[in-house]
Amino acid sequence: MQKILIRAPEELARKLEERLRQNYDIRTEIFEDHSCTTSICEIKAKIFRQWITVCRFASDESLKNIITMFKVNFEIKRR
């Protein structure tokens, strides 16, 4: 199973983990989200024995857009 690392505020990380856990082995790194600012989050994948950033996104991005961006970029990076 492909390993991925999600770095995001707790609520967003949990939602992403719930949506992606059927297909990926997931680790999360939670960081504090200061409500007055938008945080930069990322998803990394272990490809060819190293962690590669698959996508970066703002913490206020929609969940659907994040998942679509991740899936498209993941397929590109694997090739």
C-alpha positions, 0 to 999 in steps of 0.5 A, a space after each residue: 500500500 502506498 504511504 502518504 503524509 498529510 501535514 494540515 490542521 487537525 480538522 482538515 487532516 482528519 477529513 482527508 485521512 477519512 477520505 483517503 485511508 482505503 487506498 493509502 497508508 496514511 500518517 498525519 502531522 497536525 499543526 496549529 491553525 491560527 483562525 486569522 490566517 490561512 495555513 499552507 498544507 501539503 501531502 507527501 508520498 513515499 515514491 522511489 524510497 523518498 518523500 516527495 511533495 505531491 501537492 500543496 494547498 491552503 487550509 481553506 481550500 475545498 476538500 473536493 479540490 484537494 482530493 482532485 489535485 492530489 490524485 492528478 499530481 500523484 499519478 504524474 509523480 509516479 511516472 
